[in-house]
């Protein structure tokens, strides 16, 4: 046990009685804002998570920016919200606070006092701060939880026991409300922050997805979020717009520019090999949803990979582009929302 006076080093094993006087905060909640010290303390306990069907931990695979630790927010019943401790995490950067992560590892010998390993300082991933996933609450009811994606800043410790295990097989889940809920929470976060180019692009993408989902619902075609746990991976993919009736995935973009189109293409191609395992009586359809019709070379690029296009037309509705050069029959044979009716 260590009893530092000026701070902690990753790997230190501590009790809350030692932690709070140094970093601030109090109590026994999983998320402890420490306003006076400009910190937010996060305590992860795998035993608690297992009760509700989730586990915090490092993703086994780093992305291009480095490692990610996934941390499930607070709230034991019903959908979790971006209030209270969850808001403290989401807004920590704008309020100048540092996240400090601890993982429960046991008890002080001969007592019931919990011990926690200090992992290090973190910040919320700027590109994708959180995901909305389905889990059980304390009443064993399905609900949506907020899973924050945290990146270490400075030294950290990464134990194999704290790393998530890759999924042995692809798993698919369908969530009726997660997509809309995620857009709502992102909108709330944007309203609390200074606008940036990235946040403005995100807003365009969310607004496009919202309009498309509303139009689909008005025609009796509800869209759901498709959650995909990829085999041999600890990461997950989520598609907010999935039509279960005709097995169609829509990936919205923030523009019809090359960068947006190629990013959507990469996302869909990455998922296609797993989505083919989804049992359905209809063939898999992959569509890019854009705020306007992309230029011809980008349309041809998508067609070469068997991916269709639904775009917002001049009337504010949505039209499907039927590429006459497309050789993949999977692009044809189903109707999109609000497509023009042939004369």
N, C-alpha and C positions, 0 to 999 in steps of 0.2 A: 504494500500500500504506500502511496506517496502523498505527501502533504505540502505541495508547492505553495508559495505565497504570491508569485507573480504570474502564474499561468501553468498550463498543462502541456505535456508532450504526447503525441499520438502513441497509444499503447498503455498509457497510465491507467491503472485500475483504481476506481474511486467510489465513494458513497456520495449520496446527494448532500450530506452534511459537509462534505469537503468541496463539492462542486459549486453550490450556490453562493457561498461567501466570496468566491473568486470571480465567477462569471455572472452572478446575479440571478434573479428569479427565485421562486420558492415553490413549495408544494410537491405533489407527486403526479402531476399530469404528464402526458407524453410530450406535449409541446408547452414550453415555459418561456414566454416573452420576458426579457429582462430589460425594461425600458431604461433604467438608470445606467446600465452597463452597455447599452446599445448592442445587445445580443439577443438571439433566440436559441434556446436550448432544446434539442430534439433527442428524445429517448426512445430507442427501438427495443422491443421485446418480442422475440419470435414466438414465445408461448402464448402471448396475448393474440398475436396475429393469426395463429393457427386456429383459434376459436372461431374466427370469422372468415376463414378460407383464403387468407393472403399471407405473404411473407415479405418483409423488407429485405433488401440486400443489394449487393453489387451485381450489375449485369456481368456475365462472364466475358462478354465481348466489349472492348472499347470501340468508340466511334472515332471519327477523324479528329475530334477535339479532346479525346481522352476517356477516362472512366466515368461511369454513371452509377450512382447509388439511388435506388428507388425507395421512397418512403411514403407510406400510406397515411393520409391525414386523419384528423380527429373526428369523432362522431360515431356513437354506438348504435343508433337507431335511425332508420330512414336514410334518404340520400344525404351524403355529406355536402356541405356548402363551403363557400370561401369566406366564412365568418370566423370570428374568434381566433383560435390558434392557427387555423388554416390560412386565414388572412395574414397573420403575422409572418408565415413562411412566404406566401405569395408576394408580399409587399416589403420584404426585408431590405432589398437593395434600394428602393426608393426612399426608405426611411433611414438608411445608413446603418443598418444592423447586420451583424455577422451570424451565420448559422453555425452552431457547434453540435456535432453529432456524437451520441453515446449509444453503445449497445449493451444491454443487460447480459451478464455472463454468470451470475451466481449470487451467493450470499456470503457475508462475513462469517467465518467459522464460529459456530456456537450461538448464532443469532439469526433473526429474520431480516436483518438489514441487507438490502440488495446492493450489489456491486455492479459497476458499469465501466466498460472499456471506452476510453476516449479515442475516437476515430480521427478527428481533426476538424478544421474549419471548412465550410462549404458555402456555395451559392446555388441558387436555382438556375437551371439550364436556361439560357436566354432564348435559344431557338425553340425549345419545346418545354415550357415550365412544368406542365403536368399532363396527365392522361386521365380520362374518366373510364373506370372499369367496373364490372359487376362483381359483387361479393355479397356475403350474408351479413345481416346485422345480428345483434344479440338475441333477437326473437326468431332467428333462422329464416328471416324474410329476405328476398332478393332486394338489393338496393345498389345505388351507384356510389363508388368511393373515389376520392381524389388521390391519385398516385403522383407525388412530386418526383421530379428528376433532378437530382442534386449532383453538382460537380465539386470536387475538392479544390480548395485554394491553399497552396502551401503544402507542407508535409502532411501525410496521412498514413494510416496503417490499413492494410487490406488482407484480412485473414481468409483462408479458403473456407472456413466455417461460416463466414458472412457472405459468401458468394452464392447466388442462386444457381440451381441445377438446371441444365438444359432440358427442354421438353423432349421426351423420347419419341413422341409422335405429334403431328400437327393437331391442334385443337381449335374448334370453331365455336363461337358463342354469338348469339344474336340479342342485341339490347335495343329495346324500342325507344328509349329516352336519352341514352348517353350522348348521342350526337348533338341534339338540341341543347342539352344541359352543358356540354363542353363549350359550345358557342356562346351561351349565356355567360358562363364564368369568364371566358376570354374577353367578352365585351365589358364586363364589370372591371376586369383588370386594366384594360386599355383606358377606361374612363378615369382611373386613378393615377395614370402616368402621363408624362409628356409624350406627345405623338412622335414616332420615328417612321422612317421609310418602311421598316420591317413591320411595324404595328399597323400601318395604313394598308399594306399589302395583305396582311392577315385579315383586316376588317373587310376588304373587298371579297376575299375568298369565303369568309364566313357568311357575309350577306348573300353571296351567290348561292351557297349551299342552302341557306335558310329559305330563300325564294323558291329554289327548285324542290325542296322537301314540301313546302306548303302547296305548291302547284300539284305535285304528285298526290298529296293527301286529298286535295279537292276533287281529284278524278277517281278516288277510291283505291289508290295504289300507295299504301303506307311504306315508307322507307325506314330501315333500321340500321343500327351500327353493327358491322361485322367485325368481331374481335378475333384476331388470328394469333395464336401462339405457334411459332414456327418450330418444327422439329429440329433438334440439335442446336437450339438457340435459347437464350434466356430473354431475348427481346421480344416485343410484340408489335404487330401492326394492327391498326384500327382504321376501318373505312366507314365514315359517317353515313354514307349514302349507299345502301344495298337493297335491291329489289328482290325479295325472296321468291316472288312469283315467277319471274323469268331469269333468275340467277344472273343479275347484272350488277356490277360494281361501277360506281361513278367516282372519279377522283377530281375534285374541284381545283381550279387554279385561280391565282390572283390577277392574271392577265393572259392575253393570247400571244405574248412575246416568247421568243425561243427559250429563254431561261426557265420560264414557268412550264412550258409544254414539255421540255426535256426532263424536268424534275418530276412531273406527273408520270411521264413515260417510265422513268426509272423505278418509281414506286410501284407501278402496276406490273412491270416485268419482274421485279423482285418477288412480288406476291403470287404471280401466276403459277409458278411451279407448286406452291402449296395449295392454292385455291382449286387446282385441278383435282385435289383429293376430296373436295367438298361434294358429298353425294347429292345429286339433284337430277330430276328428270329432264331438265333443260341444259343445253350446252352453256358454258361459261361465257359471258359477255363482259368485256372491259371497255369502259368509256371515259374519256376526258371531258369534264364539264368546264366550259370556258365562258368568260363574260362577253366575248365577241368571237367571230369566226377567225381562226388562225389563217395565216397566209398559206399559199399553195404548197410550198416546200415542206412546211410543218405538217400539213394535212397528209401529204404523201409519206412522210416519216412515220406517222402514227399508223397509216394504212399498211405499211410494210410489216409492221409488227402485229397486225390484226387488232388494232385498237381504234374504236370509233370516236366520234365527236358529237357532243350535244352542246350547243352554244345559245347564248341569249340573243334573240333577234331584235330588230328595230322596234317591234311593238311591245317589248318587255317580256314576251313569252320565251319559250324554248323550242329550238328546232334541232333536228338531227341531220348532220351532214352525211349524205350518201355518196361516198367516193366512188366514182365509176371505175377507177383503176384498181380498187381493192380486190385482192384475190382470195381473201379469207372469208369464207361464207358465214363465219360467226358474227360478222358485222351486220348481217342482214337478217330479216325474218322476225323482227319485233318492233313494236311501236314505242316511240318516246313520248314524253309529256308535251302536249301542245304543239305537236309537229303540224306543219301546213298540210291541209287536205288537198290532194291533187284535184285539179279542175276536171 
